[in-house]
Amino acid sequence: MDIGSGDRSDSNVAPAVQMGSFDIRHLSAEQLGSLGVSQIAYVKPVVLNGQHGFAIHAADGTPMAVAGDRDVAVAAIVQHEMQPLSVH
């Protein structure tokens, strides 16, 4: 499609997502657990089979991976366009 041609076909444009407002004080446990699931991942030191490593968990606690080094765990999270957070 030529931008200057005046062709305004919207067939390839995704519809806008409607974002509703909500009161965070009235979230259910399930809603609270799902906040940030696709944007946040947690890094937690673990011992697995006698070896130290770093577990990567989704915001809802779902295990995603284990890395042998904290920097590798953080890099994997960033590579997947997520925000890494540490759990102590």
Beta strands, then each sheet from edge to edge (+ up, - down):
strand 1: 40-48
strand 2: 51-58
strand 3: 63-67
strand 4: 83-86
sheet 1: 3+ 2- 1+ 4+
end
